[in-house]
């Protein structure tokens, strides 16, 4: 463990630490951010009323729209001369969401990422090739600082330029790849289609650190098989800190939440009611130590559940289930809730399909219409029409039996679906256009 005292702390002591830090964080936000003071006053809440963790449910939620409405620095709790870094979203659907970091915030960021890397078995002797995007996106610098905190050799290559990525695998002796899972598959595709003489087995690559987008167990298996590595999930969001909020360990049985820095609740996405441990719902985060941007009860829209299972790795931190999707990315098809990850799992189970797909949703008259385009391998695509028709029918049958939806399944030849060097575009919802 990177920080054994914290990562193996008893649940009782952790709750005591959380309450102490919660009181500081909520008061810090209330005292220094006019938005929080106004919102809490209107709700009849004062930080002095926070006597137990259960009192958190009295505090109003923070939403992404609140952040956009206070663009750029309206939610900062320290003067700008104490802020040493900002990150932000793209802002394609309105104002960007902007978060700030003090020197201490940056140190915490590095610490939680270093914990994650250690949990995967990464050490100071590893060479980490960081193919997350650098810039306003939190992934690149988050992994970079965490890797350096651990003491590993860090290659800041950023995303894209796949031929060079492969060259560095060999020339630099890369042992760890950090990227989105969709880009890892892009790398595997590139090897197979354009560099067939490149043998991944001849490299020292052994671990993959993947996050920034939901990905299924089936995709994990595909990545591990094609890149000959152990693939681990890292989770985070810029509104809380970035990658490192939680991570898997060697057991790959859920993600440990770094509870000393983040207080996590699960709520009913419709009612906002806090749900008991073990229930599936929307994750709500509260930062416990963030100075520049204290996020108090931020609604992530990510769907998961929390649980304790006495993990064999020795960490006592609460676990969150691998995120299956987002409540705001959830597709409602003729009254049925569907997540892209569910579609992905069915597709990956089908013999002959490739891990590249796109879900196209449209409205024909008053009815929703869904088409799933999925690549098939060269052998299947060149096979008899009867074989393709049977595969398409079998996938469609699985959609009906597992998800309760009827979907048009379109099989396309390899390399047809657009590739991504960042987050993959899995859903095209034409109903919004």
N, C-alpha and C positions, 0 to 999 in steps of 0.2 A: 504494500500500500504506500501511496505517496505521503499521506497524512494519517497514520494509523490511529492516533488519539481521537480524531474526529470521525473517521470512516468506520470505526468499530465502537463508537460511543453507545451506551445503553439508550434505549428509547426514552426512558424517564429523564436522563440528563440532557438528551437532545431537545426534548420539549421545553425544559427549563431554559436552555440556551436560546431556543427560538423565541420564547416569550420575552426574554430580556431584550433581544435584538429587535423584535417586532415593536416593542414600546418605543425604542429609539427611532426606528425607521418611520413609523406612522407619525410620531411627533415631529420628526425632521421634515417630512412632507407638509404637514399641516402648518408648521411655523414659517417655512421658507417658500412655499409655492401657493400663490393666491388661488389658483384653480382648486387645489385640494381643500383649502380653508373654506372657500365658498360652498363647495359641494358637500363637505362634511357638516357645516353649519346648517345647510338646507335640509339635510337628512337627520338633524338632531343628534349628531355624533360628535364627541370630543375625545381626543387621545387619552385623556385621564380615565375614560370609561373602559379602556382596554385592560381588563384584570386577568383574563384567561384567554387561551387560544380560541375557545368557543365564541368569544366576543367578536372575533373577526367577521362573523356573518352580519354584523350590524353596519359594517363599513360599505359604502357604495362601490360598485365596480368601476374600473378604469377600462376604457375601450380604445380600439384603434382610432375611431372617429374623434375621441377626446384628444388624442395625440395630434391628429391632423388639424383640429381646430385651434391647437396651441402652437402650431408651426411658427418658427423653428425651435425657439428656446423657452417657450412658455411654461414647460414643466420641469425646467432645471431648478435645482434646490441650492446651487452654489453659484457665486459670481463666475463669469466667463473666464476670468484670469486664473481660476482654479481648474478649469476644464482643459484637459490635454489632448482629447480626441473626441471626434463625433463619428457616428455611423448613422446610416439612414436607409430606408427602403427606396424603391425606385420612384414611387409617387405617380405611377401610371394611372391610377384611378382617383386622383386628387392630390392634395398636398402630401409630401413625403412624411413618414414618421421619423423623427430625429431623436437619437439618444446620445447622451454625453457621458464621459468617463473622466474622473480625477485620476491622479497617479495611483492612489490606493485602489480605485476601481479596476484599473488596468492590471494591477498586481493580483487582485482577486480573480480576474478573468484568466490570467495565466495559470494561477493555482488550480482552478477547477478543471481546465483542459489538461494540465499535467497529471492530475489525478486520473482522468479518463485514459490517457495514454498508458499510464502505469497499470490500470485495470486490464488493458488488452495484452499486457506482457511486453510493452515497449520499454526500453531502458536507454541510458545515456550512450550505450554502444550502438544504437540504431541510427540509420540514416533515413530521414523522413522527407519524402518528396511531396511538397504541399501544392496540390493542383486545385485547391479552392481559389476562387477569384479574390484578388486583393482589391482594396478600394473601399467604397462605402459599405459594401456587403461585409458582415462580421466574420464570415467563415475563414477567409485567408489570414488576416492578422490574428484572429483568435487562435487558430491552430499554430500559427508561427510563434507567437509569444509563449504558448503552452509547451511547445516542443523545445524552445530555448530554455524555458524554466526547468524542464526535465533534464536538460543538458545534452540532448540529442543533436546530431548534425542536421541542420535544416536547409533544404533546398527550396527557395521561394520562387518556383517556376510559374505559379498561377495556373489557370485553366487554359485549355486549348493547345494548339501546336502539338498534336499527338505524335508525329514522327520524332520530335525532339524529346518528348516525354519518354519514349521508348529508348532512345539513344542514352538518356541519362540513367534509365534503369540499369543498363549494362555498364556504362562508363563510370558512373559515380557509386555503383554498388548499392543502389536504393534497396532498403529493406521494408519500408512502410510507405504505402500510398494513401494520401488523404485527398478525398474528392467527393462529389455527389455520386450516388450509386449509378445513376444513369450515365455519367461520364465514364465510370469504370467499365460499364458494358460497351460504351463507345470505343474505349481502348481495346477491349477484347475483339470487337468487330473489325477494327482497323487491322489488327494483327492477322486475323483469319482471311480477310478479303484483299489486303494490300501489301502485307508483309508476311506471307506464308512461311518464309524461311526463318522468321524470328521465333525462337523458342523461349517461351516465358520461363520454362524450367531451368534455363541456363542463367537466369538472373538470381539475385539474392532476395527477391521480393517475398515476404512471408505474411504480412499483415495489411489489411485495408481498414481505413477509418472513414466511414461513410455517414453522411447526414444531409440536412437541408431540404429533404423531401421525403415523404412517406415511401417505404419500400417493403415489400412482402418477404416472407420466409423463402418463397419460391425464387425470388430474385437473389436473395442471399446465396442460395444453393447454386444458382447459375453463375454468379460472380466467382464464388469459391472454386467451382469446377473449371472455369475457363481461365482464370488468372492464377490458379494454384496457390491461393492464400486463405487465411482465416479472416472473415469479414465481420467487422463490429460496427454497431450503431452508436453514433454520438448525437445528442439532441440538444437543441437550444433555440432561442429566438432572440432577435436583437432587442426587442422591447423589455426583455428581462436582463440579459447580458450578452448573449450570443451562444455559440456552441459550448457545451460543458455544463449546462444545467443538470443534465443526467447522462448516464452512459452505461453500456453493458460492461460485464466483467467476463472472465473466462467461461462462466457457465452459460452465457447467452440465453438467460432465462428472464429477461426483463432488464430495465435500466435503473440503476441506483441514482436517486435524486440527492444532490448535495444540499442537504437540509439545513446545514449551518449557514448557508447563504440565501436559500430560497424556501419560502413557506408555500406549500402546495395544497390546494383544495380541488375536489371534484364536485361539479355542480350539474344540476339538470339544465341543459342548454335552453329549455323553454321557460322554466319558472325561476331559474337562478337559485333554487334551493340547494343547500349543501348536502351531498349524499354521503352515506357511511362508507368506510374503507371497504374496498372490494367491488364497489358499484362502478359501472361504466358511465362516463359522462364527459363534460368539457373541463379541461384543466384550467385552473385559475392560479396565477402566480403572484406572490408578494416578495419583493427584494428585501432582504434583512440587513444588508451592509452597503448597498449602493449609495454613494454620496451625491454624485452629480444628477442622476436621474432615478429617484426612488419610485419604482413601479409598484403601486399598492392595489392588490386584487385585480390584476390585469387579466382580462378574458382572452385566452389564447385562441379559442375556437378549435383547438386540437382535441381529439377524442382519445381517451385512454382510461385507465383505472389505476388505483394505488393499492399496494398490498405489502405485507411483510411475510417472508417465506423462510427465514433462517438460512440465508444463502451460504453455500459451501465455500464461497470465497472468503468468508469471515467478515464481510461488510454488513453492518447492521442498518444501514441507511434504507429508508423506505424505497420500494421499487415502483416504477410506473411501467405499465404494459407498453410494448412497442406501439407507437401511434399508428392507427389504422386509417386515419383521414381527418378532415376538418369539418366541423359543423357547417361552416359557410362554403366549403367546397363540395359538400354532400349533394349528390344529385337526387332530386325527387322525380321519379319517373312513374307517372300515372299513380301517384300516391305511395310508391315504394321508395324507401330510402336506400340509396346505392352509393358506396364509396369506390373510387377508382381502384383502391388496393384490393377490394373484393373481386373486381373484374380481372385484375392482374393475376390473382391466385388461380382462378379458373383457367385463364389462358395459358399460364405456365405449366399447368397439369396436363395440357393437351399435347400429345405426341406430335412433333414436327413443327411446332410454333417457335418463333424467336421472341426474345424478351423486349420487343418493340411494338407498341400499340398506340392507338389513339381512339378516344371515345368522342363521337360526334352526336350531339343532342340537338334536335330541331322540333319545331311544332308544326304539324300538318293539320290545319283547321284548328280544332279544339283539343287535339290529341298530341301528346308527346311522342316523339319518334327517336329511337336510339340506334345508332350504327357503331359497331366496333370493328375497326380496321386493325388487323394483326398480320405481321410478317410471318411467313413460313419459310422453312429452310429450302435450299435449292432443290434437293431431292424430291420433296413433297410438291413443290411448285411445278416441277417438270413432269410430274406423274399424271396418270389418267385423270380426266375430269371427274370421273366417278369417285376417286380417292379424295379429291378436293371437296367435292360436294358432301361426302360422308363426314369429313373433318368439320366442315362448316356446320352441318346439321348437329353433330355431337356437341360442339361448343354451344350452339344455340339451345340445345336441350339442357345443358348444364346451367345456363343462365336462368332458364325457366324453373328448374328444380331447386337450385340453390338460392337464387336471388329473387325469384318470383317475377321476373320481367321477361318480355319478349324483345329480342334485339336482332337486328340484321347483322350478320357476321360476314365481313368481307375479308377474304384472304388475299394478301398482296405479296408480290415478290420481294426478296431480300433487298435491303437498302432503300425501300420506298418511303418509309416513315422518316420525317426529318429528325436528324440527330441533334443532340444538345451538348454543348460544352459546359453548361451550368445545370439549372433545374430543367427537367424534361416537361414539355407541354403535353400533358396526358388528356386533357379535356378541352374540346371546342364546343361551347354552349351557344348555339346560334339563336336560342330563345331570348338572349340578352341583347341581341343586335337589333 
